[in-house]
Amino acid sequence: MREIDLLIRNAEAGNSDAQINLGAAYREGQGVPQDYSEAAKWYQKAAEQGDPIAQNNLGIMYTNGPGIPQDYTKAVKWFRKAAEQGDKEGQLFLGLMYEKGQGVPQDYPEAAIWFRKAAEQGDRDGQMSIGLMYENGQGVSQDHAEAGKWYRRAAEQGHRDGQLYLGVMYEKGQGVPQDNAESAKWHQKAAKQGDSTSQLVLGVMYNAGLGVPEDFVQSYFWSSLAASRTSGEKHKRAADVRDRSAHELSPEKLKEAQRMVQEWENICRR
C-alpha cells in the first residue's frame, strides 16, 4: 500500500494526526493533487477533535482565503479554540486579529493579553509583538524598559527585528543604558540576517568608530549592502557612507571590500 493511501485510510478512520498530515499533503500537493478545499476539509475534521495545530491551520486558511472563502470571523473562532487550550501560536494569531481588528473589533488591550501569553511561553513573535506594544503604548502603558526586555528575549532567539530594535534602544539609550558597543553587537546580528537598516547603521558605526574600532573596509562592506537593498533617502545615505569609506581606502583595501560584498551577494543568490 502506498504511503498516501495509508494516510487517507487512517484519516478516514478518524485519526487526527493523519487528518492534519493529509490536509498538509493537499495544501502542498504532495502525493495528491494540490487542493486547498480538501486541505481545509481535513484540517476541519482534526480541528473539530480539538487539535490546536489543525485549529491554527484552519484559522490561517480562513485568514488568507486559499481554497475557501476568506472569513475573519471563522478564523478568530479557530484561533481562539487553540489559544484557550494554551497553544502559543493560537495566542499569537488571536492577538494579531485583535490588533488588526479582523473578525473582532480592534482592541489593543485584548491583543496585548494574548501576545503576552504567547510571549511568556517563549514565542519569539509574541515577544516582539508585546515589545512593540510597550514601546508604542498600545494596549498597555508605554514602558521602554519593558519593551527592551521583550525585544531582548526575541533577539536572543534569533528574531531579526528583535535584534534590530534592541540595537536601536542601546543606540538611543531608551529603556536601557546608552551603549554603542551593545548597539553594534545587536545590529551586527540583524545585519547578518539581511536587515538593511542594521547594515546601514553598522556602516555608519564603523565609519565613525562608534562602539567598534574605526574600519573603513567594514564600513564600505555594510553600507554597500544597505545601498543595494534600499531606495530613496535611505539609499542616498547608505551610498554616501559607502563613498566616504571608499575615499579612505587604498586601492588594495577597496578591492578587498568589494570582494567581500561580491562574496556576500553570491551566497545570497544560492
NUKOL-185144 format. One record per residue (C-alpha): x, z, y; residue in one letter; residue number from 1. Coordinates in steps of 0.2 Angstrom, whole numbers, plus 5000, padded with zeros to 4 digits. Each point is the difference from the previous one (the first is absolute). Layout:
% residues N
<X X	Z Z	Y Y	rest A	nr NUM>
...
***
This chain:
% residues 270
<X 5000	Z 5000	Y 5000	rest M	nr 1>
<X 5007	Z 4995	Y 5017	rest R	nr 2>
<X 5003	Z 5015	Y 5012	rest E	nr 3>
<X 4987	Z 4994	Y 5012	rest I	nr 4>
<X 4987	Z 4999	Y 4987	rest D	nr 5>
<X 5004	Z 5018	Y 4995	rest L	nr 6>
<X 4999	Z 5005	Y 5018	rest L	nr 7>
<X 4983	Z 4992	Y 5002	rest I	nr 8>
<X 4994	Z 5009	Y 4984	rest R	nr 9>
<X 5005	Z 5017	Y 5005	rest N	nr 10>
<X 4993	Z 4997	Y 5018	rest A	nr 11>
<X 4983	Z 4995	Y 4992	rest E	nr 12>
<X 5001	Z 5016	Y 4990	rest A	nr 13>
<X 5000	Z 5010	Y 5015	rest G	nr 14>
<X 5019	Z 5005	Y 5002	rest N	nr 15>
<X 5003	Z 5003	Y 5018	rest S	nr 16>
<X 5018	Z 4996	Y 5000	rest D	nr 17>
<X 4997	Z 4983	Y 4991	rest A	nr 18>
<X 4987	Z 4997	Y 5013	rest Q	nr 19>
<X 5012	Z 5003	Y 5014	rest I	nr 20>
<X 5013	Z 4989	Y 4992	rest N	nr 21>
<X 4988	Z 4986	Y 4996	rest L	nr 22>
<X 4994	Z 5001	Y 5019	rest G	nr 23>
<X 5018	Z 4998	Y 5005	rest A	nr 24>
<X 5003	Z 4985	Y 4988	rest A	nr 25>
<X 4985	Z 4991	Y 5008	rest Y	nr 26>
<X 5006	Z 5004	Y 5017	rest R	nr 27>
<X 5017	Z 4994	Y 4997	rest E	nr 28>
<X 4996	Z 4986	Y 4987	rest G	nr 29>
<X 5010	Z 5007	Y 4987	rest Q	nr 30>
<X 4995	Z 4994	Y 4982	rest G	nr 31>
<X 4983	Z 4995	Y 5007	rest V	nr 32>
<X 4995	Z 4989	Y 5015	rest P	nr 33>
<X 5000	Z 5008	Y 5016	rest Q	nr 34>
<X 4983	Z 5007	Y 5004	rest D	nr 35>
<X 4997	Z 5013	Y 5014	rest Y	nr 36>
<X 4982	Z 5002	Y 4995	rest S	nr 37>
<X 5005	Z 5005	Y 4982	rest E	nr 38>
<X 5014	Z 5011	Y 5007	rest A	nr 39>
<X 4987	Z 5009	Y 5011	rest A	nr 40>
<X 4988	Z 5001	Y 4985	rest K	nr 41>
<X 5013	Z 5009	Y 4989	rest W	nr 42>
<X 5006	Z 5011	Y 5014	rest Y	nr 43>
<X 4982	Z 5006	Y 5003	rest Q	nr 44>
<X 4998	Z 5004	Y 4981	rest K	nr 45>
<X 5015	Z 5011	Y 5001	rest A	nr 46>
<X 4996	Z 5007	Y 5017	rest A	nr 47>
<X 4983	Z 5005	Y 4994	rest E	nr 48>
<X 5009	Z 5011	Y 4986	rest Q	nr 49>
<X 5008	Z 5009	Y 5014	rest G	nr 50>
<X 5018	Z 4992	Y 5000	rest D	nr 51>
<X 5008	Z 5002	Y 5017	rest P	nr 52>
<X 5011	Z 4985	Y 4998	rest I	nr 53>
<X 4985	Z 4989	Y 4996	rest A	nr 54>
<X 4991	Z 5008	Y 5015	rest Q	nr 55>
<X 5014	Z 4996	Y 5012	rest N	nr 56>
<X 5002	Z 4982	Y 4993	rest N	nr 57>
<X 4981	Z 4997	Y 5002	rest L	nr 58>
<X 5001	Z 5007	Y 5017	rest G	nr 59>
<X 5014	Z 4989	Y 5005	rest I	nr 60>
<X 4990	Z 4985	Y 4994	rest M	nr 61>
<X 4985	Z 5004	Y 5010	rest Y	nr 62>
<X 5012	Z 5003	Y 5015	rest T	nr 63>
<X 5008	Z 4983	Y 4999	rest N	nr 64>
<X 4986	Z 4990	Y 4992	rest G	nr 65>
<X 5009	Z 4989	Y 4987	rest P	nr 66>
<X 4987	Z 4995	Y 4987	rest G	nr 67>
<X 4987	Z 5012	Y 5006	rest I	nr 68>
<X 4991	Z 5001	Y 5017	rest P	nr 69>
<X 5010	Z 5011	Y 5012	rest Q	nr 70>
<X 4990	Z 5016	Y 5002	rest D	nr 71>
<X 5009	Z 5015	Y 5009	rest Y	nr 72>
<X 4986	Z 5012	Y 4995	rest T	nr 73>
<X 5003	Z 4997	Y 4982	rest K	nr 74>
<X 5018	Z 5001	Y 5002	rest A	nr 75>
<X 4998	Z 5017	Y 5008	rest V	nr 76>
<X 4989	Z 5006	Y 4986	rest K	nr 77>
<X 5014	Z 4996	Y 4987	rest W	nr 78>
<X 5014	Z 5006	Y 5010	rest F	nr 79>
<X 4991	Z 5017	Y 5003	rest R	nr 80>
<X 4997	Z 5002	Y 4981	rest K	nr 81>
<X 5018	Z 4998	Y 4997	rest A	nr 82>
<X 5005	Z 5011	Y 5015	rest A	nr 83>
<X 4988	Z 5014	Y 4995	rest E	nr 84>
<X 5009	Z 5001	Y 4983	rest Q	nr 85>
<X 5016	Z 5003	Y 5009	rest G	nr 86>
<X 5007	Z 4983	Y 4999	rest D	nr 87>
<X 5013	Z 4997	Y 5014	rest K	nr 88>
<X 4997	Z 4982	Y 5001	rest E	nr 89>
<X 4982	Z 5002	Y 5002	rest G	nr 90>
<X 5003	Z 5013	Y 5013	rest Q	nr 91>
<X 5011	Z 4988	Y 5010	rest L	nr 92>
<X 4988	Z 4986	Y 4998	rest F	nr 93>
<X 4985	Z 5011	Y 5006	rest L	nr 94>
<X 5010	Z 5006	Y 5014	rest G	nr 95>
<X 5003	Z 4982	Y 5006	rest L	nr 96>
<X 4982	Z 4996	Y 4999	rest M	nr 97>
<X 4996	Z 5014	Y 5011	rest Y	nr 98>
<X 5014	Z 4996	Y 5012	rest E	nr 99>
<X 4994	Z 4982	Y 5001	rest K	nr 100>
<X 4982	Z 5003	Y 5000	rest G	nr 101>
<X 4997	Z 4989	Y 4985	rest Q	nr 102>
<X 4985	Z 5005	Y 4989	rest G	nr 103>
<X 4998	Z 5016	Y 5010	rest V	nr 104>
<X 5000	Z 5005	Y 5018	rest P	nr 105>
<X 5017	Z 5001	Y 5007	rest Q	nr 106>
<X 5006	Z 5018	Y 4999	rest D	nr 107>
<X 5018	Z 5005	Y 5004	rest Y	nr 108>
<X 4998	Z 5018	Y 4995	rest P	nr 109>
<X 4993	Z 4995	Y 4983	rest E	nr 110>
<X 5014	Z 4987	Y 4998	rest A	nr 111>
<X 5013	Z 5013	Y 5003	rest A	nr 112>
<X 4992	Z 5012	Y 4987	rest I	nr 113>
<X 5002	Z 4986	Y 4987	rest W	nr 114>
<X 5017	Z 4994	Y 5005	rest F	nr 115>
<X 5006	Z 5018	Y 5000	rest R	nr 116>
<X 4994	Z 5002	Y 4982	rest K	nr 117>
<X 5009	Z 4985	Y 4994	rest A	nr 118>
<X 5015	Z 5005	Y 5010	rest A	nr 119>
<X 5001	Z 5017	Y 4992	rest E	nr 120>
<X 5000	Z 4992	Y 4983	rest Q	nr 121>
<X 5015	Z 4990	Y 5005	rest G	nr 122>
<X 4992	Z 4983	Y 5005	rest D	nr 123>
<X 5013	Z 4993	Y 5012	rest R	nr 124>
<X 4987	Z 4989	Y 5008	rest D	nr 125>
<X 4989	Z 5015	Y 5003	rest G	nr 126>
<X 5015	Z 5009	Y 5007	rest Q	nr 127>
<X 5003	Z 4986	Y 5012	rest M	nr 128>
<X 4981	Z 4999	Y 5005	rest S	nr 129>
<X 4998	Z 5018	Y 5003	rest I	nr 130>
<X 5017	Z 5000	Y 5010	rest G	nr 131>
<X 4993	Z 4986	Y 5011	rest L	nr 132>
<X 4984	Z 5010	Y 5003	rest M	nr 133>
<X 5010	Z 5015	Y 5006	rest Y	nr 134>
<X 5011	Z 4989	Y 5011	rest E	nr 135>
<X 4985	Z 4992	Y 5008	rest N	nr 136>
<X 4989	Z 5015	Y 5000	rest G	nr 137>
<X 4986	Z 4991	Y 4990	rest Q	nr 138>
<X 4989	Z 5012	Y 4990	rest G	nr 139>
<X 5012	Z 5014	Y 5003	rest V	nr 140>
<X 5009	Z 5008	Y 5014	rest S	nr 141>
<X 5015	Z 4990	Y 5006	rest Q	nr 142>
<X 5016	Z 5008	Y 4992	rest D	nr 143>
<X 5016	Z 4991	Y 5000	rest H	nr 144>
<X 5009	Z 5013	Y 4989	rest A	nr 145>
<X 4986	Z 4998	Y 4987	rest E	nr 146>
<X 5001	Z 4981	Y 5001	rest A	nr 147>
<X 5019	Z 5001	Y 4997	rest G	nr 148>
<X 4997	Z 5011	Y 4985	rest K	nr 149>
<X 4989	Z 4987	Y 4992	rest W	nr 150>
<X 5011	Z 4985	Y 5005	rest Y	nr 151>
<X 5015	Z 5009	Y 4992	rest R	nr 152>
<X 4990	Z 5002	Y 4984	rest R	nr 153>
<X 4995	Z 4982	Y 5000	rest A	nr 154>
<X 5018	Z 4994	Y 5005	rest A	nr 155>
<X 5008	Z 5010	Y 4986	rest E	nr 156>
<X 4989	Z 4991	Y 4988	rest Q	nr 157>
<X 5007	Z 4983	Y 5007	rest G	nr 158>
<X 4985	Z 4996	Y 5011	rest H	nr 159>
<X 5007	Z 4988	Y 5012	rest R	nr 160>
<X 4989	Z 5004	Y 5015	rest D	nr 161>
<X 5003	Z 5018	Y 4997	rest G	nr 162>
<X 5018	Z 4997	Y 5002	rest Q	nr 163>
<X 4998	Z 4990	Y 5015	rest L	nr 164>
<X 4988	Z 5013	Y 5009	rest Y	nr 165>
<X 5012	Z 5014	Y 4995	rest L	nr 166>
<X 5014	Z 4991	Y 5007	rest G	nr 167>
<X 4990	Z 4998	Y 5016	rest V	nr 168>
<X 4996	Z 5018	Y 5001	rest M	nr 169>
<X 5018	Z 5005	Y 4999	rest Y	nr 170>
<X 5005	Z 4987	Y 5013	rest E	nr 171>
<X 4987	Z 5007	Y 5012	rest K	nr 172>
<X 5002	Z 5018	Y 4995	rest G	nr 173>
<X 4981	Z 5001	Y 4997	rest Q	nr 174>
<X 4994	Z 5013	Y 4987	rest G	nr 175>
<X 5018	Z 5002	Y 4995	rest V	nr 176>
<X 5017	Z 5003	Y 5009	rest P	nr 177>
<X 5007	Z 4985	Y 5008	rest Q	nr 178>
<X 5013	Z 4994	Y 4988	rest D	nr 179>
<X 5008	Z 4982	Y 5002	rest N	nr 180>
<X 5009	Z 5002	Y 4983	rest A	nr 181>
<X 4984	Z 5004	Y 4991	rest E	nr 182>
<X 4991	Z 4987	Y 5009	rest S	nr 183>
<X 5013	Z 4987	Y 4994	rest A	nr 184>
<X 4999	Z 5006	Y 4982	rest K	nr 185>
<X 4981	Z 4997	Y 4999	rest W	nr 186>
<X 5001	Z 4984	Y 5009	rest H	nr 187>
<X 5013	Z 4994	Y 4988	rest Q	nr 188>
<X 4989	Z 5004	Y 4985	rest K	nr 189>
<X 4985	Z 4990	Y 5008	rest A	nr 190>
<X 5011	Z 4986	Y 5006	rest A	nr 191>
<X 5007	Z 4998	Y 4982	rest K	nr 192>
<X 4982	Z 4997	Y 4995	rest Q	nr 193>
<X 4998	Z 4987	Y 5013	rest G	nr 194>
<X 4992	Z 5009	Y 5014	rest D	nr 195>
<X 5004	Z 4989	Y 5016	rest S	nr 196>
<X 4997	Z 5014	Y 5012	rest T	nr 197>
<X 5013	Z 5011	Y 4991	rest S	nr 198>
<X 5012	Z 4986	Y 4999	rest Q	nr 199>
<X 4999	Z 4997	Y 5019	rest L	nr 200>
<X 5002	Z 5019	Y 5003	rest V	nr 201>
<X 5016	Z 5000	Y 4989	rest L	nr 202>
<X 5007	Z 4985	Y 5009	rest G	nr 203>
<X 4998	Z 5010	Y 5016	rest V	nr 204>
<X 5007	Z 5016	Y 4993	rest M	nr 205>
<X 5015	Z 4992	Y 4993	rest Y	nr 206>
<X 5003	Z 4990	Y 5016	rest N	nr 207>
<X 5000	Z 5016	Y 5010	rest A	nr 208>
<X 5007	Z 5012	Y 4987	rest G	nr 209>
<X 4984	Z 5011	Y 5000	rest L	nr 210>
<X 4999	Z 5011	Y 4985	rest G	nr 211>
<X 5013	Z 4988	Y 4991	rest V	nr 212>
<X 5017	Z 4994	Y 5004	rest P	nr 213>
<X 5001	Z 4985	Y 5012	rest E	nr 214>
<X 5000	Z 4985	Y 4988	rest D	nr 215>
<X 4997	Z 4983	Y 5007	rest F	nr 216>
<X 5000	Z 4992	Y 4983	rest V	nr 217>
<X 4986	Z 5011	Y 4994	rest Q	nr 218>
<X 4991	Z 4998	Y 5017	rest S	nr 219>
<X 5001	Z 4981	Y 4998	rest Y	nr 220>
<X 4994	Z 5001	Y 4982	rest F	nr 221>
<X 4985	Z 5010	Y 5003	rest W	nr 222>
<X 4995	Z 4992	Y 5017	rest S	nr 223>
<X 5001	Z 4983	Y 4992	rest S	nr 224>
<X 4989	Z 5005	Y 4986	rest L	nr 225>
<X 4987	Z 5007	Y 5013	rest A	nr 226>
<X 5001	Z 4984	Y 5010	rest A	nr 227>
<X 4996	Z 4989	Y 4985	rest S	nr 228>
<X 4985	Z 5011	Y 4996	rest R	nr 229>
<X 4992	Z 5002	Y 5017	rest T	nr 230>
<X 4993	Z 4991	Y 5015	rest S	nr 231>
<X 4996	Z 5002	Y 5018	rest G	nr 232>
<X 5008	Z 5014	Y 5010	rest E	nr 233>
<X 5006	Z 5009	Y 4984	rest K	nr 234>
<X 5009	Z 4984	Y 4995	rest H	nr 235>
<X 5008	Z 4998	Y 5017	rest K	nr 236>
<X 5007	Z 5018	Y 4999	rest R	nr 237>
<X 5007	Z 4998	Y 4983	rest A	nr 238>
<X 5008	Z 4983	Y 5005	rest A	nr 239>
<X 5008	Z 5008	Y 5015	rest D	nr 240>
<X 5007	Z 5015	Y 4990	rest V	nr 241>
<X 5007	Z 4987	Y 4987	rest R	nr 242>
<X 5008	Z 4989	Y 5014	rest D	nr 243>
<X 5007	Z 5015	Y 5008	rest R	nr 244>
<X 5008	Z 5006	Y 4984	rest S	nr 245>
<X 5006	Z 4982	Y 4996	rest A	nr 246>
<X 5009	Z 5001	Y 5017	rest H	nr 247>
<X 5010	Z 5015	Y 4994	rest E	nr 248>
<X 5006	Z 4993	Y 4984	rest L	nr 249>
<X 5015	Z 4990	Y 4996	rest S	nr 250>
<X 4997	Z 4983	Y 4991	rest P	nr 251>
<X 5005	Z 5008	Y 4983	rest E	nr 252>
<X 4988	Z 5015	Y 5002	rest K	nr 253>
<X 4986	Z 4988	Y 5006	rest L	nr 254>
<X 5002	Z 4990	Y 4985	rest K	nr 255>
<X 4999	Z 5016	Y 4989	rest E	nr 256>
<X 4984	Z 5005	Y 5009	rest A	nr 257>
<X 4992	Z 4983	Y 4998	rest Q	nr 258>
<X 5005	Z 5000	Y 4981	rest R	nr 259>
<X 4991	Z 5017	Y 4998	rest M	nr 260>
<X 4984	Z 4993	Y 5008	rest V	nr 261>
<X 5001	Z 4985	Y 4989	rest Q	nr 262>
<X 5002	Z 5011	Y 4984	rest E	nr 263>
<X 4985	Z 5010	Y 5005	rest W	nr 264>
<X 4989	Z 4985	Y 5003	rest E	nr 265>
<X 5006	Z 4993	Y 4983	rest N	nr 266>
<X 4995	Z 5016	Y 4991	rest I	nr 267>
<X 4983	Z 5000	Y 5009	rest C	nr 268>
<X 4996	Z 4982	Y 4994	rest R	nr 269>
<X 5003	Z 5004	Y 4982	rest R	nr 270>
***
